[in-house]
Amino acid sequence: MNQLAARLRRGSPLLIIFLCVLVDMVGYGMVVPLLPFMVRERSDSALLVGLLSSLYALLQLLVAPMLGALSDRVGRRPVLIGAVLASGGAYALLGLAASLGALPLIFLAVAIGGAAGASIPTAQAYIADSTPPAERASGMGLIGAAFGLGLMLGPASGGLLSVYGLGMPPLLAAGLALLNGLFALRFLPESLPAERRLRTPLRPAAVARQIAEAASVHVVRPLLLAIFLLNMAFAGLQSNFPLFSSVRFGWDPLANGVFFAFVGVCAVVTQGVLLGRLQPHLGEARLVIGGLGLMALALGATALAPVGWLLYPLVGLMALGTGLAVPSITSLVSRLAGEGRQGVVMGGMQTVLSLTLVLGPALAGLLFDAVGPVAPYLSGGLLACGALLAAVGGLGPAMHASPSSAD
């Protein structure tokens, strides 16, 4: 907080980026937990809900490298401002679609929102432009803080507003995005001087090539498999949970909004407080094992929960497990990649994560429709167990590379 206040007093452009990402994530958090209810008013298919989330992630995966390349050509500022305003248009269209009951418009709005939401790498590039290497990590941390705060405030606000209709939260999110764009237009300076701009090719992500390049480093293959299985389990449940809680326990949009805010608090506490304190004592390898074990246990228990209030401690454990395991696996992969290969491996791992956001929601929706509400959680527990086994297979080299991780 002291660092944030100091940036505010200095009028740092990084603070402006922080505020832009924060407001954008508040809008995103207001809308996402309500999307399943918008679809369910028009269709009983959980697969459609999953495909909606998959569409958002697919557009992000394909458009992010193109926006990054465009920002290399024309500068970061116009790309960031354009993306914020496009998000506002997507939210406005979604509010209109919710009021009219038009399912195709919902899909169109989500597609536009996914493309606009692909600007986070450009925001990271802005920070890299604006900070010396010694301060870059703290600058990148501002984006993580904005994500966490946005995903705490947004769902609760959206749930409260949903009592006035499902169209109200996206319309307010559109207004916030418009104000955000005007704020950035007035205060956000350009970070990339004209003499440093490049004509980078505007190409979509080469998904298969990026994954293959990362997997060519054989020592990281088990951990890449582990993070793929873990995120396949978790990604599908984010879109599917409102359907599960509604069918099993009769939760409405307000109850789900409050719950998603609780999950955001758990994520912030885990990654902002617990991870830094546990890592020196337990090491990354043990955090991976413990985190994946918690995930598998919590997912299986969620499927069997007899009453709704038990979802709070169970999903809290799930968020704890994910918050401990994913950063620890990321750190181990980075270390095992070795000098000169970290860029390739980390880029491939990020592509793997993006791919799970495309595949996971569709798989969860398909299982929900074909087998029943508990099926995505039981299958998620099995996927987490598979991730645990894969990680154990990769932790031998990890411990050898960093003896402290096994202490």
C-alpha positions in Angstrom: 0.0 0.0 0.0 2.9 2.4 0.8 4.4 1.7 -2.7 1.0 2.4 -4.3 0.6 5.6 -2.4 4.1 6.7 -3.4 3.3 6.0 -7.1 0.1 8.0 -6.7 2.0 11.0 -5.3 4.5 10.9 -8.2 1.8 10.5 -10.8 3.5 7.3 -12.1 2.3 5.9 -15.5 2.4 2.5 -13.8 -0.3 3.7 -11.4 -2.4 4.6 -14.4 -1.9 1.1 -15.8 -2.8 -0.3 -12.4 -6.0 1.6 -12.3 -6.9 0.8 -15.9 -6.4 -3.0 -15.3 -8.2 -2.8 -12.0 -11.3 -1.1 -13.5 -11.2 -3.6 -16.4 -11.1 -6.6 -14.1 -13.9 -5.2 -11.9 -16.1 -5.0 -15.0 -15.0 -8.5 -16.0 -15.6 -9.9 -12.5 -19.1 -8.3 -12.4 -20.2 -10.1 -15.6 -18.5 -13.5 -15.7 -20.4 -15.2 -12.8 -23.7 -14.1 -14.4 -23.0 -15.5 -17.9 -24.3 -19.0 -17.1 -27.6 -17.5 -15.8 -28.0 -15.5 -19.0 -27.6 -18.7 -21.1 -29.8 -20.8 -18.9 -32.7 -18.4 -19.3 -32.6 -19.5 -23.0 -31.2 -23.0 -23.0 -30.7 -25.9 -20.6 -27.3 -26.8 -22.1 -24.3 -26.6 -19.8 -22.2 -27.2 -22.9 -23.3 -23.9 -24.3 -22.1 -22.2 -21.1 -18.8 -24.0 -21.5 -18.5 -23.0 -25.1 -19.1 -19.4 -24.1 -16.0 -19.4 -21.8 -14.0 -21.4 -24.4 -14.8 -18.7 -27.0 -13.6 -16.0 -24.8 -10.3 -17.8 -24.1 -9.8 -18.7 -27.7 -10.1 -15.1 -28.9 -7.6 -14.1 -26.2 -5.2 -16.8 -27.3 -5.4 -15.8 -31.0 -5.5 -12.0 -30.6 -3.0 -11.4 -27.8 0.1 -11.8 -30.0 -1.5 -9.7 -32.7 -2.2 -6.8 -30.3 1.3 -7.1 -28.9 2.8 -6.9 -32.4 0.5 -4.0 -33.2 1.7 -2.2 -30.1 5.3 -2.7 -31.3 4.3 -0.8 -34.5 2.1 2.0 -33.3 2.9 2.2 -29.6 1.3 0.8 -26.4 -1.1 3.7 -25.7 -3.5 3.4 -28.7 -3.7 -0.3 -28.3 -4.5 -0.2 -24.6 -7.1 2.6 -25.0 -8.7 0.9 -27.9 -8.9 -2.4 -26.0 -10.6 -0.7 -23.0 -13.2 1.0 -25.2 -13.8 -2.3 -27.1 -14.4 -4.0 -23.7 -17.0 -1.3 -23.0 -18.7 -2.0 -26.3 -18.7 -5.7 -25.5 -20.3 -5.1 -22.1 -22.9 -2.8 -23.6 -23.8 -5.4 -26.2 -24.0 -8.0 -23.5 -26.4 -5.9 -21.4 -28.6 -5.4 -24.5 -28.5 -9.1 -25.3 -29.5 -10.0 -21.7 -32.4 -7.6 -21.9 -33.6 -8.9 -25.3 -32.9 -12.6 -24.6 -30.7 -12.9 -27.7 -28.3 -15.8 -27.3 -26.4 -15.1 -30.6 -25.7 -11.5 -29.3 -24.4 -12.9 -26.0 -21.8 -15.0 -28.0 -20.9 -12.0 -30.1 -20.4 -9.8 -27.1 -18.2 -12.5 -25.4 -16.1 -12.9 -28.6 -15.5 -9.1 -28.7 -14.7 -9.1 -25.0 -12.2 -11.9 -25.4 -10.4 -10.1 -28.2 -10.4 -6.8 -26.2 -9.2 -8.7 -23.1 -6.1 -9.9 -25.0 -4.4 -6.6 -24.1 -2.8 -7.8 -20.8 0.5 -8.7 -22.5 0.5 -5.2 -24.0 0.1 -3.8 -20.5 3.0 -5.9 -19.4 5.0 -4.6 -22.3 4.1 -1.1 -21.2 5.6 -1.8 -17.8 8.7 -3.3 -19.3 9.2 -0.1 -21.4 8.7 2.1 -18.3 10.8 0.4 -15.6 14.5 -0.5 -15.2 15.2 -4.2 -14.7 15.6 -3.8 -11.0 12.0 -2.5 -10.6 10.3 -4.6 -13.2 9.2 -7.4 -10.9 7.4 -4.9 -8.6 5.8 -3.3 -11.7 4.5 -6.6 -13.0 3.2 -7.2 -9.5 0.9 -4.2 -9.9 -0.9 -6.1 -12.6 -1.3 -9.1 -10.4 -2.6 -6.9 -7.6 -5.1 -5.3 -10.0 -6.3 -8.8 -11.1 -6.8 -9.9 -7.5 -8.6 -6.8 -6.3 -10.8 -6.7 -9.4 -11.8 -10.3 -9.0 -12.7 -9.6 -5.3 -14.8 -6.5 -5.9 -16.4 -7.3 -9.3 -18.3 -10.5 -8.5 -19.9 -9.2 -5.3 -20.9 -6.0 -7.1 -22.4 -7.9 -10.0 -24.3 -10.2 -7.7 -25.8 -7.3 -5.9 -26.8 -5.5 -9.1 -28.3 -8.7 -10.5 -31.4 -8.2 -8.4 -32.3 -5.4 -10.8 -31.9 -7.7 -13.8 -29.1 -9.6 -15.5 -28.6 -6.8 -17.9 -27.8 -4.2 -15.2 -24.2 -5.4 -14.3 -22.9 -5.5 -17.9 -24.4 -2.0 -18.5 -22.6 -0.6 -15.5 -19.4 -2.4 -16.5 -19.7 -0.7 -19.9 -20.0 2.7 -18.2 -16.9 1.9 -16.1 -15.0 0.9 -19.2 -15.9 4.1 -21.0 -14.7 6.2 -18.0 -11.6 4.0 -17.9 -10.9 4.8 -21.5 -11.4 8.5 -21.1 -9.2 8.4 -18.0 -6.4 6.7 -20.0 -6.9 9.0 -23.0 -6.3 12.0 -20.7 -3.5 10.7 -18.4 -1.8 7.7 -19.9 1.5 8.7 -21.7 3.1 6.6 -24.5 5.9 4.3 -23.3 7.4 3.3 -26.6 9.2 6.1 -28.5 8.8 6.2 -32.3 12.5 5.3 -32.8 12.1 2.0 -30.9 9.1 0.8 -32.8 9.3 -2.3 -35.0 7.2 -3.7 -37.8 6.5 -7.0 -36.0 4.3 -9.4 -38.1 0.7 -9.4 -37.1 0.2 -13.2 -36.7 -2.1 -15.2 -34.5 -0.5 -17.5 -31.9 1.2 -20.5 -33.4 -0.1 -22.8 -30.6 1.3 -26.2 -31.7 4.8 -24.7 -32.5 5.0 -23.0 -29.1 4.0 -26.1 -27.1 6.4 -28.3 -29.2 9.3 -26.0 -28.6 8.7 -26.0 -24.8 8.2 -29.8 -24.7 11.5 -30.3 -26.6 13.2 -29.5 -23.3 12.7 -33.0 -21.9 13.3 -32.2 -18.2 10.2 -30.0 -18.1 7.8 -32.3 -19.9 6.4 -33.9 -16.7 5.7 -30.5 -15.2 4.2 -29.1 -18.4 1.9 -32.1 -18.3 1.1 -31.5 -14.6 0.2 -27.9 -15.2 -2.0 -28.8 -18.2 -4.0 -31.4 -16.2 -4.3 -29.1 -13.2 -5.6 -26.2 -15.3 -7.9 -28.5 -17.3 -9.5 -29.4 -14.0 -9.7 -25.8 -12.7 -10.6 -23.9 -15.9 -13.7 -25.9 -16.6 -15.1 -25.4 -13.1 -14.9 -21.6 -13.2 -17.6 -21.4 -15.8 -19.5 -24.4 -14.6 -19.7 -23.6 -10.9 -22.8 -21.3 -11.1 -24.7 -24.1 -12.8 -23.6 -26.7 -10.3 -24.5 -24.5 -7.3 -27.8 -23.5 -8.8 -28.9 -27.1 -9.6 -27.5 -28.7 -6.4 -28.3 -26.0 -3.8 -30.5 -23.4 -5.5 -28.0 -20.6 -5.4 -29.0 -17.4 -7.3 -26.8 -14.9 -9.1 -26.3 -12.9 -5.8 -25.2 -16.0 -3.9 -22.8 -16.9 -6.7 -21.4 -13.4 -6.9 -20.6 -13.3 -3.2 -19.0 -16.8 -3.5 -16.8 -15.7 -6.4 -15.7 -12.7 -4.3 -14.7 -15.1 -1.5 -12.6 -17.2 -4.0 -10.9 -13.9 -5.1 -10.0 -13.2 -1.4 -8.6 -16.7 -1.0 -6.5 -16.3 -4.1 -5.1 -12.9 -3.0 -4.3 -14.3 0.5 -2.7 -17.4 -0.9 -0.5 -15.7 -3.5 0.1 -12.5 -1.6 0.7 -13.8 1.9 1.0 -17.6 2.3 3.1 -18.4 -0.7 6.0 -16.1 0.2 6.0 -17.3 3.8 5.8 -21.1 3.1 8.2 -21.3 0.1 11.4 -20.7 2.1 10.4 -23.3 4.7 8.9 -26.0 2.5 10.5 -25.5 -0.9 8.7 -25.4 -4.2 8.6 -29.2 -4.7 6.7 -29.8 -1.5 4.4 -26.9 -2.3 3.6 -28.5 -5.6 2.9 -31.9 -4.0 0.8 -30.3 -1.3 -1.1 -28.0 -3.6 -2.0 -30.7 -6.1 -3.1 -33.0 -3.2 -5.4 -30.3 -1.8 -6.8 -29.7 -5.3 -7.6 -33.4 -5.8 -9.1 -33.8 -2.4 -11.2 -30.6 -2.6 -12.6 -31.4 -6.0 -13.7 -34.8 -5.1 -15.3 -33.6 -1.8 -17.1 -30.7 -3.7 -18.9 -33.3 -5.8 -20.1 -35.1 -2.7 -20.9 -32.0 -0.6 -24.4 -32.5 1.0 -25.1 -28.8 1.9 -24.2 -25.5 0.2 -22.2 -23.9 3.0 -19.6 -26.6 2.8 -18.6 -25.2 -0.6 -16.9 -22.3 1.1 -14.2 -24.3 2.9 -13.9 -26.8 0.1 -13.4 -24.2 -2.7 -11.2 -22.3 -0.3 -9.0 -25.4 -0.1 -9.2 -25.6 -3.9 -8.0 -22.0 -4.3 -5.3 -22.6 -1.7 -4.0 -25.7 -3.6 -4.0 -23.9 -7.0 -2.4 -20.8 -5.5 0.5 -22.8 -4.0 0.9 -25.3 -6.9 0.8 -23.1 -10.0 3.4 -20.5 -9.1 5.7 -23.2 -7.7 5.5 -25.3 -10.9 6.1 -22.1 -12.9 9.3 -21.4 -10.9 10.5 -24.9 -11.2 9.9 -25.0 -15.0 11.8 -21.7 -15.3 14.7 -23.0 -13.4 14.9 -26.3 -15.2 14.7 -24.7 -18.6 18.2 -23.4 -18.2 19.9 -20.3 -19.5 19.0 -19.4 -23.1 15.8 -21.5 -23.2 13.6 -19.8 -20.6 11.8 -17.6 -23.1 10.9 -20.5 -25.3 9.8 -22.7 -22.4 7.9 -20.0 -20.5 6.1 -18.9 -23.6 5.1 -22.5 -24.4 3.9 -23.0 -20.8 1.7 -19.8 -21.1 0.3 -21.3 -24.3 -0.5 -24.5 -22.5 -2.4 -22.5 -19.8 -4.3 -20.6 -22.5 -5.2 -23.9 -24.2 -6.7 -25.3 -21.0 -8.9 -22.2 -20.8 -10.3 -23.1 -24.2 -10.7 -26.9 -23.7 -11.6 -27.0 -20.0 -14.9 -25.2 -20.0 -16.3 -27.1 -23.0 -15.3 -30.5 -21.4 -16.9 -29.5 -18.1 -20.2 -28.5 -19.8 -20.2 -31.7 -21.9 -19.8 -33.8 -18.7 -22.5 -31.8 -16.9 -25.0 -32.5 -19.7 -24.1 -36.1 -20.4 -23.4 -37.5 -16.9 -24.7 -35.0 -14.3 -23.8 -32.0 -12.2 -21.2 -33.8 -10.1 -19.3 -35.2 -13.1 -17.1 -32.2 -13.8 -15.9 -32.2 -10.2 -15.2 -35.9 -10.0 -13.3 -35.8 -13.3 -11.5 -32.7 -12.1 -10.4 -34.7 -9.0 -9.0 -37.4 -11.3 -7.3 -34.8 -13.5 -5.7 -33.3 -10.4 -4.5 -36.8 -9.3 -3.0 -37.2 -12.8 -1.2 -33.8 -12.3 0.1 -35.0 -9.0 1.6 -38.2 -10.5 3.1 -36.2 -13.4 4.6 -33.7 -11.0 6.1 -36.4 -8.8 7.8 -37.7 -12.0 9.3 -34.3 -12.7 10.4 -33.4 -9.1 13.5 -35.6 -9.1 15.3 -33.2 -11.5 13.8 -30.2 -9.8 15.1 -31.3 -6.4 18.5 -32.0 -7.9 18.6 -28.5 -9.5 17.5 -26.9 -6.2 18.2 -28.9 -3.1 16.4 -26.2 -1.0 13.1 -27.2 -2.6 13.3 -30.5 -0.9 14.2 -29.2 2.5 
